[in-house]
Amino acid sequence: MLNINGFTKSYGSKKAVDDISIHIHRGELFGFIGHNGAGKTTTLKACCGILKPDAGEIFIDGIPLSSDPLECKRRIAYLPDNPDLYEFMSGIRYLNFVADVFAIPSSVRLERINRYAELFEIKKDLAQPISSYSHGMKQKLAIISALIHEPKLLLMDEPFVGLDPKASHLLKGIMRDICNSGGAIFFSTHVLEVAEKLCDKVAIIKGGKLIKCGTMEDVRGDASLESVFLELEGENV
């Protein structure tokens, strides 16, 4: 579903990501772990076409992102760590705008908007301007907008930040349902307990280099993910 082959990206003289390769198949919930500045956000932005690789190639569902970005973007959704929403819009207007972008029929979008707005308990707030929303409400609205076209691949950067425990639990269930239905998810997180309980596979990145990648069982062995992460973070790359 997502193939990252030899991806490299630099900002000036600083190499943010250095020749990493990650392959994510349908049905896999894949966690991406590393400290701030390790290269997680750069990688996720490249996977959705916001950043252009300096080297390497990225494929979405077998399609080269470099040669057919529009078709790739039809199949994905990207949830950034700090969603930049159009705050002059109301919540419902924003969701309809996103639905228009993906050409979602009126009856279908209405059912999905109502379903997710009720689940995340913001239906009564959709008529209000986004500028009046709390951070948590904005995060919920961004999540709904990412789900509205039922993407085959969901890319998320720290998706649980700002969510209350109930909404976090709900999102975890939705993520698992997407993968059980044949989709795939690639998400970054600082919450190692979440990754350990939720993910099928995990990759650990440090200083732009991939230092561990594989199934959760292979990566953590007999230890906890936290202990493995801290041990690897203490090593020189």
N, C-alpha and C positions, 0 to 999 in steps of 0.2 A: 504493500500500500504506500509506503514511503521508503525510498532508497536514497540515502545520503552517501555519495561516493567521493572521498578525497576532498571534502569541503574545506576551503581555506579562505579566511577573510582578515584583512589588516585595516587598521585606521592609522594612516601615516606610517610611522616606523614601528608601531605596535601591532603584533600579530595577535588578533583577538581569538581566532580559531585556527588551529594548525592541523590540516590534513586529517579530518575525522571522517569515519564511515560508520553509519548506523543503518540497519535494515529493519523495518517494522512491517509485519505481515497483518493481514486482516484478522480481526479478533483479538489483537494484542493491545494491552494497556501498558504503555511504556513510560517509565519515569526517567526524568533527566535531572541529575543532582550535581550541585556544585556551589561554591561560595559566590557572593556577588562579584561580578567581573570575570568569572571563569569562562564565559562564552556561551552561556545558555540562551540568553535573549538574542544574541547575534545569530545563533543557529536557527532558532525558531522564526526569526524575521526573514531569514534567507529561505526557509522552507515554504513561506507563504508569498514570496516574491517581493517583499519590501526592500531587501538588500540583495545585491548582485554578488555572487561569489567571485573572488579573485582567481580561484582555481577549483576544479571539481565540478560535479554535476549532481543535480537533485531531480528525482523522478517522483511524480505523484501518480499512483495507480498505473505505473508503467509509462507515463507520459513525461517527456523532458520539460521541466519547468522553463528552461531557457528558450525553447522553440515554440511552446504553446502555453503561455502563461494563463490565458483566459480560460481555456478548458480545465487547466489544473485548479484554478480558483473557483470554478463551479463545483468542484468536488470537495473543497475544504472549508473550514471555518477557523478563524484565528481569534483567540481571546488574549489580548495583551495584558501585561501586569497592571497597567493603569489605563483602563479603557477611556479613550478620548471621544466622548459622545457629543452630539449636537445639542447643547443644553438649552437652546432657544426653542427646541421642539418639545412637545409633550411625549410621554412614553409611548403612547399608542401610535402617534404620528411617526416616531422613530422606527418602531417595529414594522409599520407598513412601508416605510421607505426601504428598509432592508429587504422586506418581502418583494417589493417592486424590483429591486436590483436583481434578485434571483428568479423573477417571473413566477412567483408562487400564486396560484389561483386564489381568488377571494375566499371561497368556501374553505379551502384547505388552510389558508393562513389564519382565518378566524378560529378554526378549531384548535390549531397549534398555539396561537397566542393565548386563547382562553385557558387551555390546559396548563401551559407552563406558568402563566400569570397566577393562576389559582394555586399551583403547587408551591411557587415561591412567595405567595401571599403578597403580591403587589398589584393585583387586578384593580383594586379600588383607587390606586394611585396613578394609573395609566393616563388619566385625563390631565394630570398635573404636569407643569413644565419640568424637564429633567434637572434644571438648575435648582429646584427645590428639594431634590432627592438627597438622602444621606449617601455616604460612600457605599454602604452595603446595598442600598437600593439600586444604585448605579451599576454595581457589580452584577446584581441579579438581572437587571435589564440587559446588560451586555451578554450574559450567559444565554438568555432567551433569544437574543438576536443571532447568536452563534448557532443555536439549535434549530432555528425556524425553517431552514431549507434542508434539514436532515443530511448534513455533510457525511461523506464517507470517511473523511479524515478530520479529526478535531485536534488543533494545535493550541495549547494553552500555557500561558506563562504565569505561574503562581496563581492558579484559579481560586484557591481557598482563602486568599487574603481578603479581609473585610467581610467575610461571610459569618453569620452566626452559626452555632453548632447545628441547628436544625437544617439550615440551608446547605451547610457543608455535607451533612449526612445525605440529604436529598441529591446533591450533585454527584456524590460518589456512586449512588445507585444508578443515576442516569448514565454515568460514564461506563459502568459495567454493562448496562443494558445495550448501549451502543456497540460495544465490543462483542457481546453475545449475539448481536444481530448481524455481525459481519463487518462492522466498521473498525476503525483503529484510532487510538488516541496517543498523542505524544505530548507530555506535559512536564513542566519544570516545577519543582517544589523544594522548599527548605524544610518541610515537615517530614522528617525521615520515617516517623511512625506511620504516616499516611501512605507513603510510598511502599513501605514494607508490607502493609496489610492489603493494599489495593493493586499493586502492579504485578504483571506477569514477568516483565523484564525491566531492567534498569541500566542506565549508563551514568558513570561518574566522570565528570570533566574537571580538570584543574589546569589553570593557566593556558586555556585554549587547547589542551591535549586530552584526548580520551584515555583514561587510565584504567578503567574497568567497564566491561559491558557484557551482559548475558542475562540468563534467567535469574530470578531472584534467588533461587536455591544455589546456583553456581557462584553468584557474586558474594553472598553473605556466608556460605558454607555453614559451619556450626555456630557462628557468632551472630550477633544482631547487625542489622544494616548500619546502625549508628556507630558501632565499634569499628566496622570495616571502613566506613567513610572517614572517621577520625584518624584511623591508622594510615589510610592512603593519603589523606590530606597532610600528614606529617612527613611523608616521604618526598624526596626530591624527584622531579620529573626530568 
